[in-house]
């Protein structure tokens, strides 16, 4: 496998998942109560460490990664900068917003896999190894939170299912990094496996949105519930449907949910929707839908 392919795929992975992990840590910290001060400190540690990882990735990515990734809306969206500013204000949790400013200025390379501008392979290898070590710790941290919550040893504002949800995403990120370090590529997963994973993620997003909207938002709750049911039906088809047929249906439903999320993110930022959804959480799930749409279109 060409070294540039390994470099580009590694950086693209970190641009998406590195930010996702950073925000997971922030959401965990925002959900803790004062008795969980030690857990808050650990969440702050992982937020900062994944922030550093993302910052280094951004510095290596300009003119290297695919324009398709940068233009997909999975790295940043039109809402991200304001979402970070508002979330920092609401939670008191510091967010390095300079990273987003730098990401918005990134340029892609149309011939990215044959580029001569790529960073050294040893630099990216060290980045991947560091990410794997951080993920090992973050996954254990999430597991300990879940165990405490399920044993009624801790209260958090985050649903237990949300903790399981973000744990699965961290494990997928780590799995992809292990693939890259072993084989230099990410082609081991079938489209069906990808769809089963992300259709479940999209279903759970719809369930979370439904549960975090104010009860008076009946129309939005109904839309979220309908979307959750649609993705639940897609999940049931994963083991029997043909890839092509399922992919077309998954794409249609994900685009529909993406548009719902985008409208919701805008409404939350403009204080037009009643909810307990942080602006950055709304933007976060929007980026994940954009990521999945790109995978379905590739």
C-alpha positions as YAML, in Angstrom:
chain: A
units: angstrom
residues:
- id: 1
  name: UNK
  ca: [0.00, 0.00, 0.00]
- id: 2
  name: UNK
  ca: [1.32, 3.45, -0.96]
- id: 3
  name: UNK
  ca: [2.62, 5.39, 2.03]
- id: 4
  name: UNK
  ca: [0.57, 8.43, 1.02]
- id: 5
  name: UNK
  ca: [-2.64, 6.42, 1.26]
- id: 6
  name: UNK
  ca: [-1.80, 5.44, 4.84]
- id: 7
  name: UNK
  ca: [-0.95, 9.05, 5.70]
- id: 8
  name: UNK
  ca: [-4.06, 10.56, 4.14]
- id: 9
  name: UNK
  ca: [-6.49, 8.01, 5.59]
- id: 10
  name: UNK
  ca: [-4.92, 8.40, 9.04]
- id: 11
  name: UNK
  ca: [-5.25, 12.19, 8.97]
- id: 12
  name: UNK
  ca: [-8.82, 12.06, 7.67]
- id: 13
  name: UNK
  ca: [-9.72, 9.63, 10.44]
- id: 14
  name: UNK
  ca: [-8.28, 11.94, 13.11]
- id: 15
  name: UNK
  ca: [-9.95, 15.04, 11.65]
- id: 16
  name: UNK
  ca: [-13.35, 13.41, 12.10]
- id: 17
  name: UNK
  ca: [-12.99, 11.08, 15.08]
- id: 18
  name: UNK
  ca: [-10.44, 13.15, 17.01]
- id: 19
  name: UNK
  ca: [-12.95, 15.98, 17.27]
- id: 20
  name: UNK
  ca: [-15.73, 13.53, 18.10]
- id: 21
  name: UNK
  ca: [-13.71, 12.12, 21.02]
- id: 22
  name: UNK
  ca: [-12.81, 15.60, 22.27]
- id: 23
  name: UNK
  ca: [-16.48, 16.49, 22.34]
- id: 24
  name: UNK
  ca: [-17.48, 13.21, 23.98]
- id: 25
  name: UNK
  ca: [-15.22, 14.15, 26.89]
- id: 26
  name: UNK
  ca: [-16.81, 17.60, 27.05]
- id: 27
  name: UNK
  ca: [-20.35, 16.16, 27.06]
- id: 28
  name: UNK
  ca: [-19.39, 13.71, 29.81]
- id: 29
  name: UNK
  ca: [-17.91, 16.50, 31.91]
- id: 30
  name: UNK
  ca: [-20.96, 18.71, 31.38]
- id: 31
  name: UNK
  ca: [-23.20, 15.88, 32.62]
- id: 32
  name: UNK
  ca: [-21.40, 15.21, 35.91]
- id: 33
  name: UNK
  ca: [-22.57, 16.51, 39.30]
- id: 34
  name: UNK
  ca: [-20.25, 18.00, 41.99]
- id: 35
  name: UNK
  ca: [-19.68, 14.67, 43.82]
- id: 36
  name: UNK
  ca: [-18.10, 13.32, 40.61]
- id: 37
  name: UNK
  ca: [-15.25, 15.84, 40.70]
- id: 38
  name: UNK
  ca: [-12.59, 13.20, 39.99]
- id: 39
  name: UNK
  ca: [-14.51, 12.06, 36.91]
- id: 40
  name: UNK
  ca: [-14.81, 15.68, 35.78]
- id: 41
  name: UNK
  ca: [-11.02, 16.03, 35.99]
- id: 42
  name: UNK
  ca: [-10.53, 12.89, 33.90]
- id: 43
  name: UNK
  ca: [-13.02, 14.13, 31.30]
- id: 44
  name: UNK
  ca: [-11.16, 17.45, 31.14]
- id: 45
  name: UNK
  ca: [-7.89, 15.56, 30.64]
- id: 46
  name: UNK
  ca: [-9.25, 13.61, 27.65]
- id: 47
  name: UNK
  ca: [-10.87, 16.73, 26.20]
- id: 48
  name: UNK
  ca: [-7.52, 18.50, 26.28]
- id: 49
  name: UNK
  ca: [-5.48, 15.53, 25.01]
- id: 50
  name: UNK
  ca: [-7.77, 14.89, 22.04]
- id: 51
  name: UNK
  ca: [-7.73, 18.63, 21.41]
- id: 52
  name: UNK
  ca: [-3.93, 18.49, 21.15]
- id: 53
  name: UNK
  ca: [-4.19, 15.47, 18.84]
- id: 54
  name: UNK
  ca: [-6.69, 17.29, 16.63]
- id: 55
  name: UNK
  ca: [-4.55, 20.44, 16.60]
- id: 56
  name: UNK
  ca: [-1.53, 18.46, 15.42]
- id: 57
  name: UNK
  ca: [-3.65, 16.69, 12.80]
- id: 58
  name: UNK
  ca: [-4.90, 20.00, 11.41]
- id: 59
  name: UNK
  ca: [-1.31, 21.25, 11.14]
- id: 60
  name: UNK
  ca: [-0.39, 18.18, 9.06]
- id: 61
  name: UNK
  ca: [-3.52, 18.08, 6.87]
- id: 62
  name: UNK
  ca: [-3.48, 21.24, 4.77]
- id: 63
  name: UNK
  ca: [-3.03, 20.40, 1.08]
- id: 64
  name: UNK
  ca: [-2.89, 16.70, 1.94]
- id: 65
  name: UNK
  ca: [-6.36, 15.30, 2.68]
- id: 66
  name: UNK
  ca: [-9.20, 14.76, 0.24]
- id: 67
  name: UNK
  ca: [-11.39, 17.75, -0.69]
- id: 68
  name: UNK
  ca: [-14.38, 15.39, -0.44]
- id: 69
  name: UNK
  ca: [-13.74, 14.96, 3.28]
- id: 70
  name: UNK
  ca: [-13.26, 18.68, 3.90]
- id: 71
  name: UNK
  ca: [-16.38, 19.56, 1.90]
- id: 72
  name: UNK
  ca: [-18.59, 16.85, 3.42]
- id: 73
  name: UNK
  ca: [-19.46, 18.72, 6.61]
- id: 74
  name: UNK
  ca: [-18.01, 15.96, 8.80]
- id: 75
  name: UNK
  ca: [-14.98, 17.97, 9.94]
- id: 76
  name: UNK
  ca: [-16.75, 21.26, 10.68]
- id: 77
  name: UNK
  ca: [-20.08, 22.76, 9.63]
- id: 78
  name: UNK
  ca: [-21.38, 26.29, 9.21]
- id: 79
  name: UNK
  ca: [-22.68, 25.99, 12.78]
- id: 80
  name: UNK
  ca: [-19.57, 24.68, 14.58]
- id: 81
  name: UNK
  ca: [-17.86, 27.96, 15.51]
- id: 82
  name: UNK
  ca: [-20.98, 29.48, 17.09]
- id: 83
  name: UNK
  ca: [-21.93, 26.16, 18.69]
- id: 84
  name: UNK
  ca: [-18.57, 26.07, 20.47]
- id: 85
  name: UNK
  ca: [-18.88, 29.68, 21.62]
- id: 86
  name: UNK
  ca: [-22.40, 29.13, 22.98]
- id: 87
  name: UNK
  ca: [-21.53, 25.81, 24.64]
- id: 88
  name: UNK
  ca: [-18.47, 27.30, 26.34]
- id: 89
  name: UNK
  ca: [-20.69, 30.09, 27.66]
- id: 90
  name: UNK
  ca: [-23.44, 27.74, 28.88]
- id: 91
  name: UNK
  ca: [-21.19, 25.16, 30.55]
- id: 92
  name: UNK
  ca: [-18.15, 27.16, 31.64]
- id: 93
  name: UNK
  ca: [-15.99, 24.46, 30.03]
- id: 94
  name: UNK
  ca: [-13.11, 25.92, 28.02]
- id: 95
  name: UNK
  ca: [-13.04, 25.09, 24.30]
- id: 96
  name: UNK
  ca: [-10.05, 25.81, 22.06]
- id: 97
  name: UNK
  ca: [-11.96, 27.52, 19.29]
- id: 98
  name: UNK
  ca: [-8.80, 28.31, 17.32]
- id: 99
  name: UNK
  ca: [-8.81, 24.70, 16.11]
- id: 100
  name: UNK
  ca: [-12.12, 25.27, 14.33]
- id: 101
  name: UNK
  ca: [-10.82, 28.48, 12.74]
- id: 102
  name: UNK
  ca: [-7.84, 26.56, 11.36]
- id: 103
  name: UNK
  ca: [-10.03, 23.73, 10.11]
- id: 104
  name: UNK
  ca: [-12.24, 26.16, 8.23]
- id: 105
  name: UNK
  ca: [-9.13, 27.32, 6.33]
- id: 106
  name: UNK
  ca: [-7.95, 23.83, 5.35]
- id: 107
  name: UNK
  ca: [-7.53, 23.09, 1.64]
- id: 108
  name: UNK
  ca: [-7.64, 19.64, 0.11]
- id: 109
  name: UNK
  ca: [-5.49, 18.00, -2.54]
- id: 110
  name: UNK
  ca: [-7.43, 16.56, -5.49]
- id: 111
  name: UNK
  ca: [-4.56, 14.15, -6.22]
- id: 112
  name: UNK
  ca: [-4.14, 13.52, -2.51]
- id: 113
  name: UNK
  ca: [-3.00, 9.87, -2.66]
- id: 114
  name: UNK
  ca: [-0.11, 10.81, -4.98]
- id: 115
  name: UNK
  ca: [0.77, 14.08, -3.29]
- id: 116
  name: UNK
  ca: [4.37, 15.07, -2.65]
- id: 117
  name: UNK
  ca: [3.28, 17.37, 0.18]
- id: 118
  name: UNK
  ca: [2.46, 14.61, 2.65]
- id: 119
  name: UNK
  ca: [4.08, 14.60, 6.10]
- id: 120
  name: UNK
  ca: [6.58, 11.88, 6.94]
- id: 121
  name: UNK
  ca: [5.12, 8.46, 7.58]
- id: 122
  name: UNK
  ca: [6.92, 8.24, 10.95]
- id: 123
  name: UNK
  ca: [5.16, 11.43, 12.10]
- id: 124
  name: UNK
  ca: [1.74, 10.00, 11.28]
- id: 125
  name: UNK
  ca: [2.64, 6.63, 12.81]
- id: 126
  name: UNK
  ca: [3.48, 8.36, 16.10]
- id: 127
  name: UNK
  ca: [0.19, 10.26, 15.89]
- id: 128
  name: UNK
  ca: [-1.73, 7.01, 15.39]
- id: 129
  name: UNK
  ca: [0.05, 5.29, 18.26]
- id: 130
  name: UNK
  ca: [-0.70, 8.22, 20.54]
- id: 131
  name: UNK
  ca: [-4.35, 8.16, 19.53]
- id: 132
  name: UNK
  ca: [-4.59, 4.42, 20.27]
- id: 133
  name: UNK
  ca: [-3.14, 4.93, 23.76]
- id: 134
  name: UNK
  ca: [-5.57, 7.77, 24.43]
- id: 135
  name: UNK
  ca: [-8.47, 5.68, 23.15]
- id: 136
  name: UNK
  ca: [-7.52, 2.77, 25.40]
- id: 137
  name: UNK
  ca: [-7.78, 5.13, 28.36]
- id: 138
  name: UNK
  ca: [-10.93, 6.89, 27.18]
- id: 139
  name: UNK
  ca: [-12.75, 3.62, 26.54]
- id: 140
  name: UNK
  ca: [-11.87, 2.38, 30.05]
- id: 141
  name: UNK
  ca: [-13.05, 5.72, 31.44]
- id: 142
  name: UNK
  ca: [-16.39, 5.45, 29.63]
- id: 143
  name: UNK
  ca: [-16.78, 1.84, 30.81]
- id: 144
  name: UNK
  ca: [-16.20, 2.89, 34.42]
- id: 145
  name: UNK
  ca: [-18.81, 5.66, 34.11]
- id: 146
  name: UNK
  ca: [-21.35, 3.24, 32.66]
- id: 147
  name: UNK
  ca: [-20.67, 0.67, 35.38]
- id: 148
  name: UNK
  ca: [-21.14, 3.27, 38.11]
- id: 149
  name: UNK
  ca: [-24.33, 4.61, 36.54]
- id: 150
  name: UNK
  ca: [-25.87, 1.15, 36.05]
- id: 151
  name: UNK
  ca: [-25.00, 0.22, 39.65]
- id: 152
  name: UNK
  ca: [-26.56, 3.46, 40.92]
- id: 153
  name: UNK
  ca: [-23.20, 4.64, 42.25]
- id: 154
  name: UNK
  ca: [-23.26, 7.80, 40.15]
- id: 155
  name: UNK
  ca: [-25.75, 10.25, 38.66]
- id: 156
  name: UNK
  ca: [-25.11, 11.91, 35.34]
- id: 157
  name: UNK
  ca: [-27.30, 13.96, 33.02]
- id: 158
  name: UNK
  ca: [-26.29, 11.65, 30.16]
- id: 159
  name: UNK
  ca: [-28.42, 8.62, 29.32]
- id: 160
  name: UNK
  ca: [-26.76, 5.23, 29.95]
- id: 161
  name: UNK
  ca: [-27.46, 4.45, 26.28]
- id: 162
  name: UNK
  ca: [-25.57, 7.59, 25.28]
- id: 163
  name: UNK
  ca: [-22.55, 6.38, 27.25]
- id: 164
  name: UNK
  ca: [-22.75, 3.00, 25.47]
- id: 165
  name: UNK
  ca: [-23.22, 4.87, 22.17]
- id: 166
  name: UNK
  ca: [-20.07, 6.98, 22.55]
- id: 167
  name: UNK
  ca: [-18.14, 3.93, 23.73]
- id: 168
  name: UNK
  ca: [-18.99, 2.13, 20.47]
- id: 169
  name: UNK
  ca: [-17.76, 5.09, 18.45]
- id: 170
  name: UNK
  ca: [-14.47, 5.16, 20.37]
- id: 171
  name: UNK
  ca: [-13.99, 1.43, 19.76]
- id: 172
  name: UNK
  ca: [-14.64, 1.90, 16.02]
- id: 173
  name: UNK
  ca: [-12.03, 4.67, 15.88]
- id: 174
  name: UNK
  ca: [-9.52, 2.42, 17.64]
- id: 175
  name: UNK
  ca: [-10.39, -0.50, 15.34]
- id: 176
  name: UNK
  ca: [-9.73, 1.66, 12.27]
- id: 177
  name: UNK
  ca: [-6.38, 2.80, 13.66]
- id: 178
  name: UNK
  ca: [-5.35, -0.81, 14.31]
- id: 179
  name: UNK
  ca: [-6.30, -1.63, 10.69]
- id: 180
  name: UNK
  ca: [-4.15, 1.22, 9.40]
- id: 181
  name: UNK
  ca: [-1.20, 0.24, 11.55]
- id: 182
  name: UNK
  ca: [-1.45, -3.41, 10.52]
- id: 183
  name: UNK
  ca: [-2.41, -3.23, 6.83]
- id: 184
  name: UNK
  ca: [-2.09, 0.43, 5.85]
- id: 185
  name: UNK
  ca: [-5.72, 0.58, 4.71]
- id: 186
  name: UNK
  ca: [-9.36, 0.56, 5.86]
- id: 187
  name: UNK
  ca: [-10.88, -1.75, 3.26]
- id: 188
  name: UNK
  ca: [-11.57, -4.69, 5.59]
- id: 189
  name: UNK
  ca: [-15.15, -3.69, 6.46]
- id: 190
  name: UNK
  ca: [-18.02, -4.53, 4.13]
- id: 191
  name: UNK
  ca: [-20.58, -1.87, 3.27]
- id: 192
  name: UNK
  ca: [-23.16, -3.91, 5.16]
- id: 193
  name: UNK
  ca: [-21.08, -3.77, 8.36]
- id: 194
  name: UNK
  ca: [-20.65, -0.03, 7.95]
- id: 195
  name: UNK
  ca: [-24.37, 0.45, 7.43]
- id: 196
  name: UNK
  ca: [-25.34, -1.70, 10.40]
- id: 197
  name: UNK
  ca: [-23.05, 0.33, 12.65]
- id: 198
  name: UNK
  ca: [-24.07, 3.77, 11.44]
- id: 199
  name: UNK
  ca: [-27.78, 2.99, 11.05]
- id: 200
  name: UNK
  ca: [-27.77, 2.09, 14.73]
- id: 201
  name: UNK
  ca: [-25.94, 5.34, 15.53]
- id: 202
  name: UNK
  ca: [-28.49, 7.34, 13.50]
- id: 203
  name: UNK
  ca: [-31.40, 5.55, 15.20]
- id: 204
  name: UNK
  ca: [-29.99, 6.37, 18.61]
- id: 205
  name: UNK
  ca: [-29.40, 10.00, 17.62]
- id: 206
  name: UNK
  ca: [-33.09, 10.27, 16.78]
- id: 207
  name: UNK
  ca: [-33.99, 8.68, 20.13]
- id: 208
  name: UNK
  ca: [-31.70, 11.07, 22.03]
- id: 209
  name: UNK
  ca: [-33.12, 14.09, 20.21]
- id: 210
  name: UNK
  ca: [-36.65, 12.90, 20.97]
- id: 211
  name: UNK
  ca: [-35.80, 12.55, 24.66]
- id: 212
  name: UNK
  ca: [-33.98, 15.89, 24.98]
- id: 213
  name: UNK
  ca: [-36.62, 18.06, 23.34]
- id: 214
  name: UNK
  ca: [-39.04, 19.93, 25.59]
- id: 215
  name: UNK
  ca: [-42.41, 18.11, 25.82]
- id: 216
  name: UNK
  ca: [-44.12, 21.10, 24.18]
- id: 217
  name: UNK
  ca: [-42.15, 20.50, 20.95]
- id: 218
  name: UNK
  ca: [-44.67, 17.89, 19.83]
- id: 219
  name: UNK
  ca: [-44.04, 18.22, 16.08]
- id: 220
  name: UNK
  ca: [-40.27, 17.87, 16.42]
- id: 221
  name: UNK
  ca: [-40.67, 14.97, 18.84]
- id: 222
  name: UNK
  ca: [-42.92, 13.26, 16.29]
- id: 223
  name: UNK
  ca: [-40.36, 13.77, 13.52]
- id: 224
  name: UNK
  ca: [-37.55, 12.38, 15.68]
- id: 225
  name: UNK
  ca: [-39.68, 9.39, 16.65]
- id: 226
  name: UNK
  ca: [-40.52, 8.67, 13.01]
- id: 227
  name: UNK
  ca: [-36.84, 8.81, 12.08]
- id: 228
  name: UNK
  ca: [-35.93, 6.44, 14.92]
- id: 229
  name: UNK
  ca: [-38.49, 3.93, 13.66]
- id: 230
  name: UNK
  ca: [-37.20, 4.22, 10.09]
- id: 231
  name: UNK
  ca: [-33.64, 3.43, 11.16]
- id: 232
  name: UNK
  ca: [-34.85, 0.61, 13.41]
- id: 233
  name: UNK
  ca: [-36.48, -0.93, 10.33]
- id: 234
  name: UNK
  ca: [-33.25, -0.48, 8.34]
- id: 235
  name: UNK
  ca: [-31.32, -2.25, 11.09]
- id: 236
  name: UNK
  ca: [-33.60, -5.26, 10.80]
- id: 237
  name: UNK
  ca: [-32.81, -5.45, 7.08]
- id: 238
  name: UNK
  ca: [-29.03, -5.36, 7.54]
- id: 239
  name: UNK
  ca: [-28.62, -9.14, 7.64]
- id: 240
  name: UNK
  ca: [-30.92, -9.94, 4.73]
- id: 241
  name: UNK
  ca: [-31.04, -7.06, 2.23]
- id: 242
  name: UNK
  ca: [-28.68, -6.71, -0.71]
- id: 243
  name: UNK
  ca: [-25.99, -4.07, -0.14]
- id: 244
  name: UNK
  ca: [-27.04, -1.87, -3.05]
- id: 245
  name: UNK
  ca: [-30.72, -1.81, -2.12]
- id: 246
  name: UNK
  ca: [-29.99, -1.16, 1.54]
- id: 247
  name: UNK
  ca: [-27.42, 1.53, 0.72]
- id: 248
  name: UNK
  ca: [-29.93, 3.51, -1.34]
- id: 249
  name: UNK
  ca: [-32.48, 3.35, 1.46]
- id: 250
  name: UNK
  ca: [-29.89, 4.17, 4.13]
- id: 251
  name: UNK
  ca: [-28.73, 7.18, 2.12]
- id: 252
  name: UNK
  ca: [-32.28, 8.47, 1.65]
- id: 253
  name: UNK
  ca: [-33.12, 8.18, 5.37]
- id: 254
  name: UNK
  ca: [-29.78, 9.64, 6.48]
- id: 255
  name: UNK
  ca: [-30.11, 12.68, 4.20]
- id: 256
  name: UNK
  ca: [-33.60, 13.22, 5.63]
- id: 257
  name: UNK
  ca: [-32.29, 12.96, 9.20]
- id: 258
  name: UNK
  ca: [-29.30, 15.18, 8.35]
- id: 259
  name: UNK
  ca: [-31.63, 17.91, 7.12]
- id: 260
  name: UNK
  ca: [-33.71, 17.56, 10.30]
- id: 261
  name: UNK
  ca: [-30.55, 17.86, 12.41]
- id: 262
  name: UNK
  ca: [-29.34, 20.90, 10.46]
- id: 263
  name: UNK
  ca: [-32.66, 22.68, 10.95]
- id: 264
  name: UNK
  ca: [-32.60, 21.69, 14.62]
- id: 265
  name: UNK
  ca: [-29.05, 22.96, 15.12]
- id: 266
  name: UNK
  ca: [-30.01, 26.29, 13.57]
- id: 267
  name: UNK
  ca: [-33.15, 26.49, 15.70]
- id: 268
  name: UNK
  ca: [-31.25, 25.72, 18.90]
- id: 269
  name: UNK
  ca: [-28.57, 28.31, 18.11]
- id: 270
  name: UNK
  ca: [-31.23, 30.92, 17.42]
- id: 271
  name: UNK
  ca: [-33.14, 30.04, 20.62]
- id: 272
  name: UNK
  ca: [-36.22, 29.00, 18.61]
- id: 273
  name: UNK
  ca: [-36.42, 25.41, 19.91]
- id: 274
  name: UNK
  ca: [-37.10, 24.41, 23.50]
- id: 275
  name: UNK
  ca: [-34.75, 21.64, 24.58]
- id: 276
  name: UNK
  ca: [-31.93, 20.59, 26.89]
- id: 277
  name: UNK
  ca: [-29.63, 20.03, 23.90]
- id: 278
  name: UNK
  ca: [-26.28, 21.83, 23.98]
- id: 279
  name: UNK
  ca: [-25.59, 23.63, 20.67]
- id: 280
  name: UNK
  ca: [-22.36, 21.66, 20.25]
- id: 281
  name: UNK
  ca: [-24.20, 18.36, 20.74]
- id: 282
  name: UNK
  ca: [-26.61, 19.35, 17.97]
- id: 283
  name: UNK
  ca: [-23.68, 20.17, 15.67]
- id: 284
  name: UNK
  ca: [-21.87, 16.99, 16.75]
- id: 285
  name: UNK
  ca: [-24.67, 14.65, 15.62]
- id: 286
  name: UNK
  ca: [-25.04, 16.66, 12.40]
- id: 287
  name: UNK
  ca: [-21.37, 16.05, 11.57]
- id: 288
  name: UNK
  ca: [-21.78, 12.33, 12.18]
- id: 289
  name: UNK
  ca: [-24.68, 12.22, 9.71]
- id: 290
  name: UNK
  ca: [-22.54, 14.08, 7.15]
- id: 291
  name: UNK
  ca: [-19.74, 11.55, 7.69]
- id: 292
  name: UNK
  ca: [-22.12, 8.63, 7.12]
- id: 293
  name: UNK
  ca: [-23.55, 10.23, 3.98]
- id: 294
  name: UNK
  ca: [-20.04, 10.50, 2.51]
- id: 295
  name: UNK
  ca: [-19.40, 6.82, 3.27]
- id: 296
  name: UNK
  ca: [-22.66, 5.84, 1.58]
- id: 297
  name: UNK
  ca: [-21.82, 7.89, -1.51]
- id: 298
  name: UNK
  ca: [-18.23, 6.60, -1.88]
...
